[in-house]
Amino acid sequence: MNFNNPHKNNSTAVVKAACAIVFCVFSFVYLYYYQADILAVAQHVLSGGLTHYDRTVGCVIIIIVLFILQIGAYVTTRLDRQYHALTYLPSLLVLAVITDVGSDIDKGFSFGVWLWLFPLLLVLWWLASCILRNIQLYQDIKPSGLFSRNMWINMLLFTLMFFGVGMIGNGNDVFHYRMRAEYCLINNDTDGALAVGAESQATDSCLTQLRAYALARKGILGEKLFTYPVRATSEDLLPTADGAHCIMYPNDSIYRFLGALPSGRIKTSKYLKAIERLGYARPPVRDYILCGYLLDRNLDAFVHALPLYYEVNDSLPKHYREALTLYTHMRSKPYIIYHNVVMDTDFNDLQTLEKQYPLPSARRLAVLKQYAGTYWWYYQYGKK
């Protein structure tokens, strides 16, 4: 004679439903809001640029596949009550692996240690599941409501597994900024590209290149470049095979924007001067040249080149006025003498502030708070 235990079925149903909801919510947030751009670049590289990742469709498909995998894990182990969350471990392990995308994926894809670590972890999970399943057979069935002991054990297990997924997946903030910026540029969202990571001090030469391009598209490169953290030289302003470059966004598009594609490998400075000499240069080239000098802290070359492109007056872009003010105060016999009441007052205040802090670290912090986003900050305190 067979007997059904409705109390057991009802109590485990609550746990199973809660676990399913928690898993789906975490997976959606993780995939849609955090790792979408990482999955986009992975698909771009693996498909050779032939396919495009849609964050909504991709997120839904991945969650469905992971949920089907969980059902298979449950059928295999029959873990319920306080250990039901462990049936989601294989799914979360897959989620961690597919988001463990290296920041250098464009140089070559490899599963690395996952080739042996992934099957090893699955075997260990299966053995642990068998042991726990046998333990459950001798345990008394206890209520499993929303605030029961069984529920909190499952939530604790989920917390640990979610933490593991977060630790394994790509958490490089600069790489996330780069891929998000490239995604925005692909969709002609220049403002979106500039907004990515705008409040963060983390950057690299590739992100600086993307921001310079986006600013140039809006015609404000000389006005806004140094309002972002900058870590680049003039050679990083354009894509190169062994330097700063894009992964998803076509590198050729940046060259076409400036006027012409180079026939081979060429340094940024030579390329800009070449297309200018040959008559292919478009208006943004002038700002690329001038900002290149500023990135290299080459004020003498900057002031000699500036009159070729702009009339020297107070209508100059902000960073050009800041550079001229700095140059005028630094040179005993300046090639160009530039004075602006507001700029001169701000620069004098900067010098006064610096004198108040004898320690370099304290001085740097004080100047950062008041002058971050200016060329003066970059010139004297930016990383070289």
Beta strands, then each sheet from edge to edge (+ up, - down):
end
